Amino acid sequence: MVEFELERLLKDAKNDKNLKAELIKTKNSENPVEDFCVYCQSKGYNITIGELLASGQNSNDAKLRSVNGGGVNGIDGWDDAYEQFFLTLEWT
């Protein structure tokens, strides 16, 4: 699952400054999400665009279901696994 790959990538990037820098560099490209996924795959991480986008949406949907009808509106940003990954990466 892409969540496990993102966790593994985050752990590895925390210990490898070059990997972290290369990941951050993809954010400035013309196609940042695609380039991020291509770079990750070239390094052996099974992260695809479709799974990355679906992961965030699935996570957000699960949070909304867990409140038994009390959370009718999603919280901005909770459904974006890509942005959440980079927020965590840049703060470490």
N, C-alpha and C positions, 0 to 999 in steps of 0.2 A: 504494500500500500504506500501511496505517496507520502502519507504522514510520517511513516517510519523512515523513509528516504530523506525527508526534510530534516528530521531529528538527527539522523546520521550525518548529513551534510553540515548542519549547524555545529555539531560537536567537532567534526573534522576541521571546519573553518575557524573555530575558536583556537585550535592548536596549530593552524597553518596560516600564517599571515599572507602568504602569496595566494593561497586559495581564496581567502577572504577578500583580498584586493581584486582578484579576477572576477569574483561574483559581483562585487559592488560596481565594477567597471561595466558589467552588462546592463546596469540600470540606465546608462547614458547612451545606449545604442538606439538605432532607429526603431528596432523591434525588441524592446527589452525582455518581455516575457519569453518570446521565442528564443532569443539568444541565450537567456538564462537556462532554459531547458536543454538547448543544444549543448551548451558548455557542460552542464551537469551530466548529461548522457556521455559526453566524451571522457568524463572523469569516472564513469562507472556507476553513476547514481540514476536509478530508473525513475526519472521525473519527466512527465509529458505535460503539454499545455492542457489537454483535456482533463487529465486527472488532477492537475493543480487547481484549475478553476472549479471542478466538481467538488474537490475536497473542501474548499472554503464554503461553498454553498451548502453542502451536506452538514458541515459543522454548525453553521448558522441555523439551519432548519432544525437540527437536533436540539439546540439551545431553546428555540422557540417552543418546540413540543414539550420540553421538560417543565414548563411553567403552567401547564394545564389550562391554557387559554388566557393566561394573564399577560403574555407577551405577544401582542398582536402585530407589533412593528419590529422589524429587525434593527439592530444597532449598526450604524454605518461603520464599515471596516471589518466587522466580524466575519463577513463572508469572503474576505480577500486573503487567502492563504499566502499568496505571493508577497503582499505588503506586510503581513504579519511576520513572515520569515525575515524580511529585510529589516524591519524594526528591531527584531530580536538580535539579528546579526550585527547591526550597526551599534547597538548598545553594549555589545560584549567586547 
